[in-house]
Every structure is written in structure tokens, then in C-alpha cells.
Amino acid sequence: MSDKEIDQPTGVETTGHEWDGIKELNNPLPRWWLIILWITVIWSVVYWVLMPSWPGLTGHFEGVRGHTERANVDAAIAALESQRSAEMQQLLSVSSINEVESDPQLLQFAMNAGASLFGDNCATCHGAGGQGFKGYPSLVDDAWLWGGALDDIQKTLHHGIRSTHPETRISAMLAYGETGAFDRGQIDDLVEYVMHISGRSANQEAVVRAAPLYAQQCVSCHGPEGMGDPSQGAPNITDAIWLYGGERADIRETIYSGRAGVMPHWTDRLTDEQITALAVYVHSLGGGE
């Protein structure tokens, strides 16, 4: 006979647990709940057999069904690339932004693909909106060191700037202070000269002293008026766009230590079609020529 107490009002055996005068009844689980429980148990066993499941020392049980998400992803990517192949091939023949803009469907495709590529590969340095940061160029203004036409942007993406590509674009701001070409007084005078030609207040005596230095060392790249030369990557130093900062301390550091940032080349990472789509997107950010 059971030694469990029987609850008199219900006639159900208790579990022996009691709290604050309330005794727990030993009611059986609902039948529907037990059925669902056993269905899930059986289903889990079937799943373990059919699908990849148990880990091992050198791998895992692959399942008798041979299912693999890697293969599914590869198949999905291949199907997507096949679907996009016509547009991608069309992008290869594009030589100007006008050709893309005249075809709304192609433009929409290039913009969507370019935005995705930009977010994955470019936003880390240039910002999500292409606004740039100190030391990383803005892509939304109209100042382009190597030209802002579609083919110029494509070439920069293909070859990079001071990258490891054999045809990379090369330019360098020399370290006039570190190399001893200018002493600190001459550098300070050149800082005032740059402030002057960029339309800001400057020490006029220093400007006069620096004029011969500028003509000897700086004109070949920045031009006599300081307007720069995009064909050789020389920036305009008369506007308000400063890649490394336009305050006196920034300009002094630039002249003293030089500047030589790197834009990686993307030929080995992206296809020609992807580079064209990315160039179209960058051009659309607002600064393209």
C-alpha cells in the first residue's frame, strides 16, 4: 500500500511536499503534453541521423542526407551571379558616366551593387556616407587628387595609390624637415605662405621670405598659385579642403614630416565589373566630375 497521504477533497495522492500548509498533488501530466514530448524526442533522433550533428575529434557526423549549408550558399551565389551576368557584362563596356545614367535599369543595378561593395570594402576608411576622416579623403566634395571622372575613379580602384600594384599612382609630399632640406625657420615661413595663399591671415614678412622657397620647391607640384595638379596627385592648397588638417600645426607637420597615405588596389579582390559598379557609386556620392 502507498504511504502517501490522500488529499480528501480531491481524492488524489500527494507528493509529500508541503509549503505553508499547501500540499502538492501528484496529478499525472496531461496526455497531449506527453504526446508532444515524445514526438519531439523521436524527431530529434531522426534529425541527428539525417542531418550534420554530433561533433567528433577530427570532424563531425555529416548525416546520411549529406546536407551542407556551404553547398547551398555556393549554389545560391552562383545562381545570383548568373542572374546578374547580363548587367555585369554590360558594365564592362561602360566608358563614361553618361552611358550608365542613360540606362535607368543599368544605373539602378550599378548603384545597388556599388553601395554593397562600398559598405563592405570602403566605408571603414572613407565613412559610411563617403564623408572621409582626417587622413582619409572625402568622396563627397569636388576635390579629387587624381581626377573625379569615372575612368579616373576606376583607375584609382584598379591600381591604388602608393600601393603594391606595379602600376599604382605615385606621389609624395617630401619630408623637408626630417631630411634637413629646410630648417625650422624656413618651415615656419612656408606655413605662413600657405596660410596666405589659402586666404587667411598670415605674417607678411614671413610670406615674403618664403616666396623664393615656394618657387624653388613647391611650384612643380602645387603650381604658382597653389591650385595643385590632379594629374600627379598634388592637392590644391588654396581652398578649405585639407586632408590632414589646415591649421598651422597641421601644415607645419605636413611640411616637416611629409605625407604618403596609401590607397590599396582592388584588382586582386574585385572583378572588373564590380570595380565599375563601385566607381559609379562613388561618382554618385556628389563629388564626381
N, C-alpha and C positions, 0 to 999 in steps of 0.2 A: 504494500500500500504506500501511496505517496505521503511523505511527511510535510508536504507543502500545505499552507493554510488555504482554505477555500473562502473566497470573498462571498459573503452571504447575499448581498443584494443582486449580484450577477451570476453567482454560481461558478465563477472562473477561478482557477488556481492562481495564486500569487507567486511572484518570483522570489519572495523573501526580502525584497528591497523595500525599505520604508523611509520616508523623509517627511518630517514634521507632521506625522500622523497619516500621511498619504501613502498607500501601498500600491506597488506596481503589479498590474495584472499580466499574466502570461498568455496573452492572446496570440494566436498564430498570425503570421504575415498574410496580407491579402493575396489571394490566388493570382490575380492579374499582375501583382508586383513580382511574384516568384516566376511567373512565365516570362516576363520581360528580362529578369535577371538571367535566366538560363539561356534565353535567346542571345543575349549579349555575350555570354561565356562561349557558346557554340560559335558565334560569329567571330570572336577574337581568335579562336583556334583555327578556323578556316582562313582567316586573314593572314595569320602567321605562316601558314603553309603556302598560300598563293603569292603573297607579296614579300618584298625585302623586309626583313625583321631583325632576327637575332644577331647581335654583334659577336665577332669572334676575335681571336688573337691576330689573325692576318687578314681579316676582312669581315664580311657579314653574309648571312644566308640570303641569297638573291631571290628566293621564291620560285616555285615551279612555273609561275606565269611569265617570268622573265621581264617583269615591269621595271622600267628605269625612267625617271624624270629627266635625266640628262639627254636621253634619246628623244624624248618628247619635246624638250626645249630646242634641240638641234633641228628637229623636223619643223617646228613652228617658225624658227628663224629662217630656215631655207624657204618655207612657203611664203613668208613675208618678203624676203629678198626677191623671190620670183615674181611676186605681185608688183613690187616696186621697180623691177628691172627696166621697164619701158621709160619711166620717168628718169631713172638714174642714167640710162644711156642718152637720153635727151639732154641731160645736164652736161655731159661730156662735150657736146658740140657748142655750148654757150660761150660766146666771146665778149659779150657786153651785158650790162645790167638791163639794157633796153629790151634785149631778146627775152629775158625772163619776165620782165614786167608786162610785156605784150601778151603773155600767155598766162591767164589767171590761174589755171589748173597747175601749171608747172611752178608758178610763183608760190602758190599755197603749199605745194609739196616741198619745195626748197626751203621755205620758211619753217615748216614743221620739223623737217629733218635737221635743218641748221640749228634751230633752237634746242633740240635734244642734244646734238653734238656739242653745242656751246656749253650747256649746263654740265655735261659730263667731263669736258676737257679744258674749258677756258675760264669758267666763272671763278675758279679758285684764285686766279691772279687778277683778272680784269673785273671781277664783281658780277653778280647775277644779272645786272642790267647793263653791263659793259662800262660802268662809270669809272673804273680804274681806281687805283690807290697810289700813294706816294711810291714811286719807283716802278709802277705798273701802268702803262698808258691807258688813258680813257679812249674808248672807241665811239663815244657819242658826240665828240666835238669835231671841228673841221681841221684839226692839226694832225697831219699824217707825215711821219718821218720818212717813210718810203713810198708815199703815194696812197691815195684812198680810192682809186678806181678798182673795178672788180678784178682785173688781171693783176694789179699791184697787190691786192689783198691775197689773191690766190698764190702769188709767188712767195709772199712772206710766209704763208701757211706751209707751202711745199718745202721751202729751203730754210726758214727760220732766220734769226738774226744772231750772229756770233754763236751759232750752234755747231754741231759736229758734222753737219751736211757739207759735202765738198763744194757746193755752190751757194753756201749761206751768204746772206748780206753782211757786209763787214763795215763798221765804222767805230770810231773810238774817240772819246774825249780824253786827251792826254793828261797825265798827272803832272802838271807843270811845277807843283811844289815838291812833290816827292822825288822827282827826277833832278831837282835843282835848277831847272831852266829859268824859273822866276824866284826871286826872294819874296819874303812876306810883304815887304813894302810894295813891290810891283803887283803882287796878287791883290792887295787891298785897293790899289789904284784901279785894277781891272774890274774889281767888284763895283766900284763907283761908276766906272764907264758903262757896265751892263745896266746898272740902275738908271743911268742917264738915258741910254738909248731905248729903254723899256718905258720911258715916260714918267719916271719917278724922281723925287728929289735926290740930289747927289752933290758931293763935294766937287765943285767945278775945277779947282786946282788939280785934284786927283784925276779928273776926266781928261784934262789937257795932258797930263803926264802919261796917261795910259793910252792915248790915241796912237802913238807910234808902235807900242807893243801889240795893240789890237790889229793894226795894219800888217804887222810882220807875222803874227802867229795865228790870228783868228779869221781873217778875211777869207782865206781859201775855202773854209767850210761854211762859216756863218754869213759871208757876204759883207760888203762895205757898210750896208745899212742894218746888218744883223737880222735879215729876213730869213736866213737859213737856206738850205738846199735839200729838198726831199729826195732828189736822185741819189744822194750819198748819205742820207740819214742824218743830216745836220739840222738841228731844231732852230726854229725862229725864236730869237731871244728878245724880241720887241713886243710880244703880246703878253697876255696874262696867263698863258698856259705853261706850267712848269712841271716837268715830270718828277724832278727831285726836290721841288720847293723853290720859291722865288725870293725868299728873304735873304738878307746879306749873309747870314751864316751858311745858308744852303748853297748860295752861289760861291762863296769862299771855299767850301768843302769840295764843290764840283771842280773848281779850278785847281785846287791843291792836290786832290787825290784822283781826279778823273772819274769817269763813269763808263761802265761797259756791261749793261744788263744783257741778259740772254733771253731770246725768244726761241723755244725749241722748234725743231722742224717736225712736221706731222706726216711726212711722206711714208714713213715706215709703219705708222699707226692707222692712218685713214686712207681710204681709197680716193682716187681722183674725183669720183662723183661726190663723195662725202665732203671733200675739201671745197668743191664748187658750191655745194649746198651751204656749208659753213661760211664761205665768203659772201654769199648772197645775204645770209642772215646778218653778218657783221656789217655789211654795207647798209642794211636797212635800219641799223640802230640809230642813225641820224647823222653820222659823220662822213659817210661815204661820198666820194666825188662823182 
